[in-house]
Amino acid sequence: MLGWIMDKLRPIEARASGSGYTAQVIAARESYISGRSGVAELTATVQSCISLWEGGLAMADVSGTDMLPRQTMAMIARAVALTGEAVFLISDLGLVPATDWDVTTRDGKPRAYRLSIPDAGGARTVTALAAEVLHLRIGADHVTPWIGTAPLRRSTLTGGLLHAVESALSETFENAPMGSIIAHLPDTGAEDMATMRGAFRGRRGSTLVMEGVAQATAAGMNPTIGQKPDQLSPDLSKSMTAETLAAAREGILAAYGVLPAMLNRSATGPVVREAQRQLAIWTLQPIAALLADEARAKLGAPVEIDTIRPLQAFDAGGRARAVQGIIKAIAEAQEAGISADAVAGAMRMVDWKE
């Protein structure tokens, strides 16, 4: 009776629901950690794409601020390519990169940060408001809009497949008896055969095992059967290893905005130029625009970042013909007495901003 009364008087224990604050924090932290632990980041294909991002943003024309030098732009490109976001503390010395951070939000927008700033003697912790932190995010999810996602995070199956295939090939070439054969020789004494086997044992790429003709023919003692050496090298073509590896690499390239044809060994100049334009216009320039908007809001200056002009990501011949046509149109307009404002209005009608 007393136990029943105590149960009635005991306060009801409240627990967080599956969609509560704790679940959101765990999901956000899991997304943050997973973006940094992809094993495919170690592959040459991913590093090639990251190098293209680094070179493209390092070459960009930055106007309106001196806090985005080429070295900082390259660091931003690498951080965004690997983790989907880049966080820099705005200080009197410039932009200081952060290795780790915690963020508090209001209405899905960051309000304050706790940053880990790297130093040679060890990291230090700094607390800063959102206006003091430059935070670039790509691939942000609507559930956690304050966290960016890397291209590898958005293509985990392709990245995992690429790493698995490359790991399998590495183990195969390391452990499999590549180039080894079983050689059949006429039978001699048991001691002579043992000596010959010992002489070839462990010699990678040469004869691995030697056996007599009688052993190969089930002791039939027929010296004309079984004279062809038997290969021990694994036949990887039946596993479609080359096709799987190529498909995984193409998927990674596409995730980073690099046309797979660009890295084809038979690619020609026009293909490479079109791939460069694709990368600059549809991948790097949108990231540069996001960075420019973030810098404009945090630095209070009209920042502009252009990757298309320095990378020559345009058709030079087409632009030359366009300039020729514009000059001819302006000359004809002047001869006809058309005002400059009317010419500018006509240009805007065909999407010429300037």
N, C-alpha and C positions, 0 to 999 in steps of 0.2 A: 504493500500500500504506500509506504514511504517512497519507494523507488518510482512509483507511478506519479506521485505528486512532484518529485524532483524533476522528472522528465517534462512535466507540464510547465514547470517554472524555468527550465533551462532555456536561454535565448536561442532563437533559430539561427543556425550557422548559414551565412550567406557566402556563396561561391560565385566566381566569375563564370559567365556563360562562354560558349565556344566562340562567339563573335565579340567578346569583351576586349578590354584594354590589354590584358595579359596575352591573349591570343594574337592581337595585332603586333605587340612588341616582339613576340617569338617569331612570327611570320616575317617581320621586317628584318630581324637579326639573321634569320635563316637565309633570306634572300641576299643579305649583305655578305655573309660568309660564303655562300655557294658561288657568288660571283667572283670570288678570289681563289677558289680551290679547284678550278677546272684543270684536269690533267692535260687537256689538249693545248693549254697555253704553252707547253714546252715543245710543241712540234714546230718544225721549220715552216710549215704553211701558215700557221698563226703568226709567227714572228715576222714573216715576210709581209703579211697584211699590216701588222703594227708598224713596221718600218715605212710602209707607204703612207700611213696616216701621219707618222711623225714628220716625214719629209714634206708632206703636203701642207700641214699646218705651220711648220717651221718656215716655209717659204712664203706664207701668206703676208699680204700687205695689211698692216695694222695702222689705223689713223685715229687720232683723238686722244691717245694715251701713250705714255712711255712705260707703263707697268706690265706690258705684255711683250717682252723681248722674245727673240727666236728660241732661246733655251727654255723659257717658261712655256712657250707655245708647244714645243716638242714634249715637255713633261706632261702638259695637259692632254696632248694627243695620246700618249702612251697610257696614262691613267684611265682615260675614257675608253680606250680600246680594250683594256684588261678588266676594268671594274664597272664601266658604264657611268662613272662620275669622277669629278676632280674637285677637291676642296682646297682652297688657298686662303690663308689669313692675310688680310690687307693691313700692312704695317707701313711705317715710315721708310723702311728699307726696300719696299716692294712687296710682291706676293710671296708668301712663305707657304710651302706645301705642307699639308697635314697627312700623316700616315694613318690615323684612326680618328674617329669622331663619333660623338653622340649628339643627337639633335632633339629639340623639343619643338612642337608644331602647334599651330592654331589654324583651324579650317584647312588643314593639309599643307600649310605654308610654314617653312622653318621660322622660328622666333629666336632661338639661341643655340649655341654650339658649345660643346666641350671638346677641344681639339688636342691631339697629341702631335707636338711639333718635333721633328727629328733634329738631333744635334749629335756631334761627334762623341760627346761624353755620355749620351743617353737622352731619351726623349723627355720633354717637359709638357705639362698640361696647361692649356690656356682656355679660359672661358670668354666667349665673345658673342655679341649680338649678331643677328642675321645680316644687318647692314655692314658688318665688319668682315664678312666672309664671302668670298667668291665661290659659288657652288654651281658647277656645270653638271647637268644630268641629261642622259640620253636614254631612250627606251623606258621612260618612267611609267610605272603601272598605275592604274586608277585607284588601286587599293592602297598603295604606298607611294603617292606622287612625289615624296621628298627623297626617294631612292631611285637611282638609275640602274639599268641592267645592261650588262655587256653583251655584245653580239654572241659570244660563246654561251652565255647564260640563256639566250633565246634560241639556241640551236644545240642543246645538250646532247641530243641523239647523234647528230653529225660529229660533234667534237669527241664524244665517247667512242664512236665507231672508228674515227681516225686514229685515236690513241691506241685502241685495242688492236687494230690491224698493224700499226707500226710496232707495237710491243711484241705481237706474235711473230712478225718478220724478224725482229731483232733477236728474239730467243731462238728462232729457227736457224738463222745464220750463225748463231753462237754455239748452239749445241748439236744441231743435226750433222750427220756425217756427209757434208757437202763434197761431191766429187769422189767419194769413196766407192770401191767396187769389191766384189767377191771374185777372186781369180781362181780358176780351176786348172790345176796342174796334174800331171801324172803322179801316181802315188809312189812315194819312196818310204823310207823307214819312218817310224813314229817320231824318233828323236829329230830327224831332219825336218819333218813337217812342223814340229813344235818350234824349232829354231827359226824357221822361215816365218811362222806366224808372229813370233816375238819380235822379229826384225821389223815387221810392218805395223805392229800395234801402235796406235796413237799417232800415226803420221796422217794428219788431216789432209784430205784432198788426194791421197794416194791409195794404194791397195790396203784395205782394212783387214780383210780376212782371206786366208788362202785355204782351200780344201782340195783334196784329191778327187780325181775323176770318179773313183769308186764310191766315195762318199756322196758325190753329187748325183750319181745314178743308182742310189740305194744298193750299193755293193754289187751292181751288175757287172762290174769289171769290163765295161765297154769304153775304150779310150776315145771313141769318136763322138760320144754324146756328152753334152754339157760343157763344150769348150768355150762358149760365149760367156764373157764376164757378166755378172749380175750387178746392176747399178743399185746403190743404196741411197742416192740423193732423193729427197722427197719431191714429188711432182706437184708443185704449187699451182700449176695452171688449172688443175681440176678443182681447186678450192676457190677459183675466181678471185684470187688475191689482188691481182693487178686492177681488175675492174672495180672491186670494192674500194681499194685505196684511192683510185682516181675519182670515184663518185663522192667519197668523203671529203677529199680535198676540194673538189668543185663546190660542195655544199658550204664549206668553211669560207672559201673565196666569195661566194655569193652573199653570205651573211655579213661580210665586211665590205660589201659594195664593190668588190673587185671582179670584173668579168673573167671567168675561167679561161677564155680564149687568150687573155693577155699573157698567161704563163704557159701557153702551149708552145712546144718546141718548134712547131711549124708556123708560128704567128708571124705575120708580115707587118710592115710599118703602119699601114692604114688601120689594121686591127689594134695595134698597140696604142695609136693615137686616140681611137674611139674609146678604148678601155680607160685611158687616162681622163678623157672628158667625162665619161660616166662616173668615175670615182670622184673627180673634183666637183662636178655639178650636182650630183644626186646624193653624195655621201659627205664630203668634206665641207662644202659650202653651207648646207643646212646646219652642221655642227658649228661652223664659224658664226653663222647668224645667231644661234642660241647663245654662244659665248659673248658675242657683241651685245646682245640684249641684257645679259646678266652683268657684263661690265658697265654698260650704260646706266643700269639701275643702281649699282653699288659704287661706282666711281664718280657718278655725276657728270659725265662728259659724253658728248656724242661720238661713241666709238663705232668704227666701221672696220670690218675684217673681210678681205677679199682673197679667195684662193684661186679664182679662175684666171685672172690676168697673169700672176707670176708663174703659174703652172702651164701657161699657154693652152688652156683647156678650151680652145675655140678653133674654128675653121679659119685659118689665116687667109686662104684664098677667098672664101665667102665674105669675110670682113672687108677685104680689099675691094671686092666688087660692090659691097654695100656702101663703102665710103665714096667710091667713084660715083655711084648713083645719087648719093646725098648731095655731093658737091654739084653735080650736074643739075639736080632739082633746085638747089638754092640759086644757082646762076640763072636758070630759066625764070625763077620766081622774081629775082631782082630785075631781069629784063622786062618782065610783065608788070612790074610795079607792085607786087604783092608784099605786104608788110611782113616784118620778122615774126610778129605775134601770130599771124595767120599761118606762116610756115611751121612755127612751133606747134600750133594746134593740129595741123595736118600730120606732123610727126607723131604726136601723142595718139592720134587715131589709129596709127599702125604700130602702137606699143613701143615707140622710141621715147624712153623716159627723158633722156638728155640729148 
